[in-house]
Each structure stands twice: as C-alpha cells, then as structure tokens.
Amino acid sequence: MSRQLLPVLLLLLLRASCPWGQEQGARSPSEEPPEEEIPKEDGILVLSRHTLGLALREHPALLVEFYAPWCGHCQALAPEYSKAAAVLAAESMVVTLAKVDGPAQRELAEEFGVTEYPTLKFFRNGNRTHPEEYTGPRDAEGIAEWLRRRVGPSAMRLEDEAAAQALIGGRDLVVIGFFQDALDMTFGLTDRPRLFQQFGLTKDTVVLFKKVLFVVVDVAADNEHVLQYFGLKAEAAPTLRLVNLETTKKYAPVDGGPVTAASITAFCHAVLNGQVKPYLLSQEIPPDWDQRPVKTLVGKNFEQVAFDETKNVFVKFYAPWCTHCKEMAPAWEALAEKYQDHEDIIIAELDATANELDAFAVHGFPTLKYFPAGPGRKVIEYKSTRDLETFSKFLDNGGVLPTEEPPEEPAAPFPEPPANSTMGSKEEL
C-alpha cells in the first residue's frame, strides 16, 4: 500500500466508525435515537447505553456505579450512595453520581470490564476510555471524601493551630508541609503510574525539584579568586563543583572521572538526592600551629581543638583583608601572651576565607566565639568591646561579661574586602 493512500484510508475508517459518519444512505431514526433527558433516582443519574455519552459530555467529573438489582452489597450501598450525592451537592462540589444496571445494560458492563457488583468507576473530563477504579470506602462520607480529593483543592493553607488541629482531627491520614517560604513555592501531586515510572519512583514520595544554574570558569583567565573560593588549582581543570547558594555548602564529584553530559547529570542528581556529602575548604595544619601564644587553627584541626572538653578556647575568625581584624590584632596577641601559662585556656585564630567549618558558618569579620570546657559542644559568641581589659574580664568570668560593659562594636560586613584585594567575597560568587 502506498503512503499516498494511507491518509485516505484512515479517513475512510474514521468515517465508518464514528456515529456521525454517513454511509451510502442516511441512518433511520431508530438507529440514532435523539438525545433524551437523563432520569434521576434519589439524586443519582440513571444511565443507559444511550445516555452515558451525554452524561460524560455534561458532567466533567462523573462517578458511575455498576450494580445488579439482586445484589445484596448493591442494596446496602444504595442509601449511602444517595447520601454522598446529597453531601457533595450541598458543598457545591463539581461532581455527579450516576448508576448503571449492569445486567440490563450488558453492552456497557462488557465495555468497562465489569465482572462483579457493585463496581464503581470515576470518569474525568468526558474520557470514556480510561476511567479510574473507585478504591474508597462504601459509606457516604468515605465516598464524598474520595471524590473531594479528586475534584477539590488538594491542599489548604493553615493559618493557625486551630485550623491545623481541625484538619488533623477530621481525617485518618493527613500530610502537612511546613515551609517558611510557602508563597514562593509551587506544589503539585499525581497518582499516575506513568509519572512514577518516569521519575524512578515506586512508592509515595515527596520530591523537591530545584533548578541548577550552570557556570563555566576559564582557569586560564584572571580568575584566581574564584579558584580560591572553591579551593581549586588551575591544573585540576576540567572538573566540577556544585554550590548551594542558600547554605554555601560545596560539593565535588567523588570518582574524578571525565566531564561528560552523562557525568554532569549523574553528579547533579546525586547531590540533589543527598548522596554526596559537602566538602569543606581547609588549609594544611602548620607544623608550628601551637608554638606561638596565638594558636593557628584551620579546618582540619578546628574540631579537635575548639571542642576539647578540657580546654576553654577563645577563637578569632578573621579575613586577611579585614581592617577591623587588623586593628584588634595587637589586643588579641596581648591576650594570648597574658594567658599562655594557663593550661586550660587557648587563644586562637582561624582565617575564615580559606577554611570552612561544618559546625557553623562565619558571615562577618572579625567574629569571636568562646568554646567553654566541658561536654555539650557549647558555643558563646563574644559581642562586646575588643580590648585586652574586656577580653580578660570575659575569660575570667567564664565566658560572661558584667552587665555594665559598653555596647557591641560593629563588625565589618562579610563582602567588603579592599579594592586591591584578590580575594572576592563569598556572596559575590
């Protein structure tokens, strides 16, 4: 058969199969009955093979019960089915309940594969070929709730505890999402097996989708400050890094394989699915890190020193370019010299532009934190005058200042390096 004949053949087949198609002669009135008004019983549409099509056109959400008059289960369902119709009508739900006498309408029962009674099927938007099987309870409220979930709003905004308790108490199973920025999020839900398969899911799951912005850095250009931010050397290229701009956490591939479209995709999915742990920048531990009065901390030795339960550790987090850090440096040195003979007190500093910590992030310079001895990984932030006298009072008083201390001096905001600095701020990246 030639390709030129195929469209014509399809057209002929369609015309022959459609009820509005004409053959060589006009159909008799008995073959095509005119549309009739659908009867109702107790608020339920009573359908036949002649009126089902009309019902599907007129009612975008239609629940149809296939029943048998002699069926005891159908007889028990009948009053509950009518009550459900009345409940939904009172709520102005855009859903209609109908019923079909299966033995009397054998063609419809065969068309929809009905082999037992009662069988209920839900039709959406006039789709006659793929109705949804009813799987809910067989009482009025159960039927109404099953339909509400399909034609009503799937989620409601909770404004207070009373609304939350009413929602929780009124249903056997409730899922509440707690989101601080809910107005900036878009929600969707599906029960379609095809979508489960497409996204590799086999059970009920809440999935958060976030876009990934791709940026290319030319290591041959003057981008040393960008490489420093990621803790990279130019010779490591080509390679990948992923940064969460909200948490500033960074991620690197664990296999070190070639950079391809497939490897980039797999890496992004692994990070977003929580399968890759973030990495933290750290300088190497200097051999003489503990030889001076001010001890030098880096990412690799911070946890061991700061959370030593036998020591009281006072740490300055600084940036090399920070003017405020440079101004307080003499007082910090003097403090370390004053307490260098106290075995339980350590005065230290950490370059927070070259070292990152898992315990917390540093957003301003200088930031001063006190880690008292004892269990519990306690952290106290120092927010008072940066001079030797006040530092000493703070240490001598166990990390607490007298109430008469002057107010806090302002800290330099993080992204303010001098113009001639080669180290850009994290926020600029």
N, C-alpha and C positions, 0 to 999 in steps of 0.2 A: 504493500500500500504506500503510495507516495505521500510525502509530507504535505503537499498542497491539498490533498483530500482530507487530511486528518481534522482540521478545524471544522470543516463542513460536516464531517461525520459526527463529531461531538455535538454540534449544534442540533443535528437531527435527533441524536439520542436524548438530549436535554428536552427538546420539544415533545418527544414521545413520552418522557417520564414525568413531566410536570403536569399537575392537574389543570393548569390553564392552557396547556398546549392543545392545538387542534389537529385532528387527523383529517382525513379527506372529507369528512362530513361533520356537522355540528352534533354535540352530545345532546341527548334528550334530557329534559328536566329531571327525570327520575334518576339519572346518573350523577347529576350535580345538584344536590338539594341546596336551596338558598340558605344563607346564614340565619340561624334561629337564636332566640334569646335563651341563655343558659339557665335552666331551673336551679333553685336552691332548696335545700332542706336543712333547717336549724343553722342557718348561716354558712352552709357548706355548698359549694358548687357541685352539681351532679353532672358528670361529663359522660359523653359517648364518643364513638369514633368520629362522629360528625362535628362535635363541638370542641374537641380538645385543641385543635389548631386555633380556633377563635379565642379560646381561653389563654393560650400561650401568647397570642398577639396582644391581648388586652391587659394581661397581668404579668409584669416583668419578674415577679417572684411568686412562684406557684408551688405549693406542696400538695401532692396528689396521693391519696390513699387508695390502693387497690384492695378491695375487700370481697368477701363472699357472704351472702345473706345468712347462710347456715353456719358460719364460723363463729365459735364462742369467743375467741380472742377479739374478733372484729366487733362483736356485740358489746364487749367490755370497753373497747376503745372508743366507741361511738360518742358517748356523752363527754368524755374527756376531750375528744377532738373538737366537738362543738364549743366546749368551754374555752379551749385555746383560741378558736376563731374569734370568740367574743372578747377575750382579753386583748388580743392583738388589734382588733377593731377599735376598742376603747383607747388604746395607746396611739392610734393613727399610724400603725406600722404599715408600710407599703408591702404587704404580703397577703396572699389569698390562699385559703384552704379549699381543696376540692376532693372528690372521691369518684372512683370508677368501680362499677360492679364487674369484677373480673370474669366470672363465668358467663355473664350476659354480653360482655364486650371482649370476646375471646381474641379478636384481632389485636386490640390494644395490649392485652396481657401478654400475648406472644411477642409483640413488637418490643416490649420493655423487659422481656425475660422474667416475667412474674411466675414463680413456681409454687409460692406459698402465700397464705393470707394471715394477717394483713401485711402488705408490703407498701412502704411509703417512699416516694421519690420527689426530689426537690429540683424544680426547673428554674433556671435563671435566664432572663432576657430572651425568652422565646426559644432557647436552644433545646430542640427536641431530641437530638442525637446523643447528648452526654449529660443526662440528669445525674444529680448527686444522690447516693443512697442515704436515707434517713437512718441515723445511728443513735438517736437520743432516746430519752425515757418515753414511756407511753402514758404519761399523765399530763393534764392540761398545762401546768406550769413548766414541766420539762419540755414539752413541745414548743411552748412560747419562747422559752429561753434559748433553745436550739436555733430557732428562727431569728431571734433578736441578734444573735451573734453573727448571723449571715447578712442581715439587711439593716441592722442598726449600727451605730458607731462602735468600733471595736475597742476603743479606749476612751476613757473620760478623765478630764483634768480634776485632780483633787486639790482643793484649796485649804482644807483644814483637817484636823484629826477626826471630826465628826463624819465628814464625807468619806474618809478612808475606812473608818470602822463600819460605816453603813455598807460600803462596797464589800469589805471582807466578810461581814456577818451575813450578807444576803446571798452568798454563793459558796458552793463546796470548794471550788478552785479559783483562786484569784492571783494574777501576776501583776505586780506594781513595779514600775521602773522609777527609780529615784535618780533624777538627773538635775544638776544645778542649772544647766543651760537648756532646758527642755524646749523653750521657744525657738532656739536656734537649730533644733534637730527635726528631721523628718522621719516619721515612723511608717512602717508597712508590715503586713503579715500575709502569709499564704499557707494554704494546706494542699497545694498542688504537687503531686508526686514528681512531675517533670522538673519543677524548680528545685525540689530536694535533691534530685539526681544531678542537676546542673551545677549546684554549689557543693556537691560532695557530702551531703548530709543524710543521715539515716534515722535520726530521732529529733524530737522537738528541741530547738536550739535558738538562742538569741544571738544574732550576729551583728557586730558593729562594723560598718563599712566606712573607711576613711580614704580620701584621695591622697595620692603620693605625688609630690612635686619633684620633678627630675631636674637636676642642675649639673652641668659639666664644668669642671675646673681645669684650666690649662696649666699644668705644672711647669711648663717652660716659660710662662709669663711671670710677672712680678706678683705672685700670689703666696708668698711665704707666710703671711699672717693667716691665710686660710688653712694652709697645711699645718701650721702650729695649732690652730683650733682643733683639728682632727687628730693631732699627734702623729702626723704622717711625714715621711720624707719623699722627695720627688721620685726617687728610684723605686718606690713602691707601686707607682702607676704602671699599668691601669689597675685600679681597684675600686671598691665600692664602700661607701659609708652611708648609713641612714640615720637621720636625726629627728627625734620627736621635738618639735618646736615648743610644745607646751611644757615638757618636763626637762628639755635639753639633754636627755639621755641619747647616747650614741650607740650604734650597732655596726658590727663588722662581720663579713662572711667568715665562717669557721673553716671552710675547706680550702680557700685560697686558689680555687680553680680559675679557668679562663672566664673573662667577662663576655657573656653572650646574652641574647634576648631571653633565652630559657633560664640562665643562671640568675639574671636580674629579677625575673618574675618569681622564681623559686625563693630567692632571698627576701623579697618584699613580703611574700605570703608567710614565710617563716617568722619574720619579725612581727607582723601584724597578728599572727596566731599565737604569739607568746612563746615560740620555740627557740628564740635566740636571746641570750642574756646580754644586757648592755655592757659595754666595756667602759672603763674609766681611765682618763689620762693620768699618767704618773711619771714623774722624773725618777731616775735611779736614786737609790739611797746613797748619799755621800758617805765615803768611808769615815769622815770625821764629824758626822751629823750630831754627835753628842759631846764633842770636845770643847765647844765654846759655851759661855754662860747661856746664850740663847740657842736652844736646840733646833736643828733643822728637820722639819717634817716634810714628807712627800706622801703621795697617795699610797705607796706600798708599805709604809710603816706607821701611818696615822692611826689605824685602829688599835694596833698593839700598844702604842704609847698613850694615846688620849684616853683610852678606856681601861688602862691599867688600874685595877681596883686598889692598889696600894699607893697610888700617887694622886696628888692634886695637880692637874695640868691646866695651865693658862696659855691659850693659843691665840696668836695674831694671824689672821688671814689677810693677806695683802696682795697688791699688784705692784710690779716694779715701777710702773709709771705714775702711781698714785701720789699726789703731792701731800695729802693728809698722812699717808703712811710714812713718808719721808720725814715729816715734821715730828711725828711721835716716836721715831726710831731711837733717839737718844734716851728718852724716858723708858722705853722698853728694854734697852741694853742695861740701863741702870737698875731696873727692877730685877733683871736676871742676875746681875752681879750681887745684888743685895741678898737674894735668896738661894745663891748657888750652893751654900753649905747646908741647906735644908733638904734632907734626903727624900722627903715626901712631897716636895714642890718642884715642878718643872715649868720653866718659862720657855715657850717655843714659838715658832713662826712657820707658815706654810704659804707658798706662792700659789694662790688660788687660780691664777691664769694658766698654770701649767700642770695642776693637779686637781682631780675631781674626786669627790667623796660619795660613797653610797649612802651614808647616814643623813646627809642634808646638802643643800646647795647654798652657795655664797653669792649674794646679789649686790653687795656694796662693800667698799673698802675705806678704811680698814674695818673688818668685823672681828670682834673679840669675844671668845667663848671660853668658859671655865668648865672643866670636867672634874667634879669632885671625886675624891676617893670613895670606894665602896661599890657595892653591886647596883645594878639597875641602869647602867649607861646614862646617868643623868647629865644634862647639859644646861648651863646657865649662861645667858647672853649678857655681857657687860655693856651697859649703856650710859656711862657717866663720864666725868672728866678724865682726859687722857694725860695724867701727870703721875709722877712717882708717888707722891703722897696719897693720892686717891687709890691708885693701884694697890698700894701697901695696905691701906685700910680694908680694901675689898678682900685681899688674901687673908689678912689676919682675922677677919671676921667670918671666915668660912664661906666666902662667895656671896656675902650680903653686905650692902652698904648702909651706913647710918642714914636715917630719913632726912637729915639736913643737907645732904650732898646736893650740889648745884645740878641744874638740868643737863640733859644729854647734849653733847656737841653734835652737829650734823655730820653725817658720813657722806663721803663723795659718792654720788650715784655710780653704778657699775660702768655704763658706757661713756666715760669721759676721759679717755687717755689723751695725752697731749698731742698736738698736731704732728709733731715729728716722730711719734711712736710708730713702730712697725706692728704693734700688737693691737688689732681691732677688737672691739667689744664683742661678746657673745651675741648680744641682741642684734648687732649689725649683720650677723650671718644668718 
